[in-house]
Structure formats: C-alpha cells, structure tokens
Amino acid sequence: MSLVKESIEVGVPVSTAYNQWTQFEEFPNFMEGVEEVRQVDDRHNHWTTRIAGVRREFDTEIVDQLPDERIAWRTIGGETQQMGMVHFQPLDATRTRVELIMDVEPVGAAEKTAAIAGMIDRRVKGDMRRFKEYIEQRGGETGAWRGRVSPG
C-alpha cells in the first residue's frame, strides 16, 4: 500500500471546513480524477474516478465520523483498496488545519506506475490546495452533515 499524508491551512472556521468535507457529492469540484461521488446513505458513497486514464467505480464506508474533528473511511468490495482519515484542527476562530492521511493500494500497471512516479502524492497535494481555494472563495459551506458515526 502507498501511504499519502498532506495537510493544509484553510482560512475558515473548523466547522465550515468540516461541514464542506461532509458534502461528498461536491468532491469533483476540487478533486482531480474524481468524476462523481453519489452519497448512498449516511455511511456509504459510490465513487467514479479516472486516474492514469483508467476509470474505476467503487464504494466507500465511513467507519468513524466525529463533527469538527475527523472522518475515516475504507473501500468496501471492488478492486480499489484504500482507507483514510481527514483530521480538522482549529488554529484559531478563523483558521483550520486539514490533514489527510490515505493508504492506497494501486491496482493495475498504470496505477502502480503512477504511484511509483509520485503522481498520487502530487494529486493529493493538488486536491488539498483546490479544497482550500474552493472553501475560501465560497466563504461558507454548501451544506453539512453533523451526525456521529462510531467505529465498530
């Protein structure tokens, strides 16, 4: 598996950054290679991606979600294998550090080559930068889900 870690400081309160991150269907607006995310229910999302020219569809399950603090997920079924967590840390009343940690198992020759070449790291770094631009330009979130999902 390929471990990817990236953090960024965003100029919005922690609740705004967290609330926006819960709007999974908005991810194609700032995540490169994500064509669509369809939220199935409070815990499950269906993703369509195109990475290194390869189109994949897979499902994710939220395994831990604590408002204004963290969201953790894993893939379920399908070829794509990943798990990750995003942490939200208030720096002050108007700034938040968002840290993303992902463990991704590249599938297929194109994706493995992309991982070795550092393309996954660069893509995540770009996604975090675009998230910062997206939320700061909006000045507010497009929606929110403040429910708690407990591990296990």
C-alpha angles and dihedrals in degrees: 000000000000116000116213124186126179134159134187137181115235126196097233134086117272093252091055094049092046094045092052092049089056089061094085095170087065093060094097087065091069109010116088113225094018107118098174142353117194116193107221097182139326092297106028136067132179114217133199114193138171113204125166087354093303120119116214135177121199143152129240131200125208105229099177130016126169116174115251091002117060151341120200126187145170135195118253123204124342131072099289113093119192144129131186151158135217118205126200119205121182111226093182137325093297106028133066135185112222114197122189122195119182134175108202129183107206113223122207132009097284094051093044090051090048090052093049091049091053095247093133091055092048092047092052091047089052092046091053091048090050091048088055092050092044097052096038094049091049092046088208143041126273090225143325144231112196099178124129121238112191123207116256 
